[in-house]
Amino acid sequence: MDARAIIGWNLRRLRVAQGLSQERLALAAGIDRAYVGRVERGSENVTVDTLAAIARALAVPVADLFVAPEPGTERPAPLKAGRKPVR
């Protein structure tokens, strides 16, 4: 797995674990929502500044975005589609 794929994998894993949509993460990080999707798919060559902004928005160290998944680990599941219920 190349570096872009590892970053995308971890970005999606961390984002979904926190229950954040791509749009909410993008807003918190000050980047475009479509850009978040491209990073998750591994099709963007992300800058260090953008990685730092994403890590800040997720409240994790930047290093967490570089951890290679164990062989055989399933791809992180997406969030359930639709709006969240009002509390």
N, C-alpha and C positions, 0 to 999 in steps of 0.2 A: 504494500500500500504506500503510495507516495505522500509527501508532506501535505499537499492540498487536500487529499482525501482524508487524512488523519484529522486535520483541523476541522473539516466539514463534519466528520463523524462526531467529534467531540462537541462541536458547537450545537449540533442537533440534540445530542444526548443531554447536555447541560440545560439547554433551553427547554426541552420537553419535561425534564425532571422538575424544573421550576414552574411549569405550567404557563410559560410565556409563548405567545404567538410570535411569528417572525415580525409582524408589524410592531408589536409592543417592544420587542428587543431592539428593533431598528430605531424606534423613537427614543428609547433610553440611551442608545449608543450614539445617536446623532448621525445615522447613516440611512440609506434607502432600503426599503423592505425588499425590493427585488434583488438588491445586492446581497442581503442576508441569504436569500434562496440560492443564489449562485455560489456563495461561499460554502453553504451546506452541501451542494452538489459537487464541490471540488473544481468548479470551472473558473474561479477567480484566483488571481495571485495577490493575496492580501498583504497590505503593508503592516509594518510593526505597529504604527500608530493606530490603525484600524483594529488590529488584534487587541491592543491595550484598551481601546474604547469598548470593545465587545466584552472583554474580561471584566472591566469595571461594571458594566451594565449587568453582568451575570454574578458579580461579587465573588469571583474566583481568581486565583493567580493565573497569569498568562500561560504559565507552564502547563496548566491543566488542559489547554487546547492542543498540546503536542504529545499527549500520552497515546501510544499505539494500542489499539484494542487487542485483546487476547485472540489468537487464531480460533476461528469457529464461532466467535461472538456474533449474534444476530444484530442486524442494523436496528438502530433505535426506532421505535414506532412513532408515527406522527401523533400530534394532538388530535383529539376528537373534533371533528368538524362542527361548525356552528357556534353560536354565541353561548357564553357561559350563563348559567341561570342567575337571576338577580337575587341577592341575599337580603 
